[in-house]
Amino acid sequence: MQIAIDGPASAGKSTIAKLIAKNLDFVYCDTGAMYRTVTLLAKKNNVGYGDTFNILKLMSEHKIHFLNKEDGQHVYLDDEDVSDAIRTEEITNNVSQVSAIKEVRTELVQMQRDMANDINIVMDGRDIGTTVLPNAEVKIFLIASVEVRAQRRYKENLERGINTPLKELQDEIAARDYKDSHREISPLKKADDAIEVDTSDMTIEEVVKKVTEIVNEHK
Ligand code: DC
């Protein structure tokens, strides 16, 4: 069974996808982490975020993979655990540029399809229901207002010792929404057969309950 969870930045996709995967004993795949790792790869090698040729070259020379550990899923670039390094502001603010490159998407979409082949999986991203897994049995499109998403990000940041002004986070989220929704290749878009869930006024438990009900209806 394939469960696709899409939606804009900070709508709660990964939190919900991880919990659903854990409850159902499915594999979880965070596709945003893959685009973030390619962005980090460019940064580490002083390659411009729009330099398609050199980014593709780096991708062919390095390996991105996931490892499940007790405290959750970790992302690796070759032998290095980059799970924290891909969450910095620098990467967050530039990942939309790298993920708009057609050739980067082609490579990562293939990797994602290979990962989902023949297993039970919950995959989250922007184009899972529309492009990566168009035949997924369950497609969820999670949304929430920009204000609520910025507030959630603000709290998460504080827990990690980062104090970015709320207004700055709102602007950053709105800018990323715009870029992700307006890019030419596989823009962020609700699949026709996806079920939209607005999480603005819902707790995590309520969203998990709602998504679980939807999954059960499709079993
Ligand atoms: O989910 P996230 O915020 O970690 O994703 C980071 C960026 O990667 C997001 O701004 C757009 C891009 N992305 C994408 O284009 N397609 C996906 N399937 C997942 C993420």
Residues whose N, C-alpha, C, O or C-beta is under 5 A from the ligand:
A	BS01	DC	A9 T31 G32 A33 Y35 V95 S96 S99 D124 G125 R126 D127 R176 D180
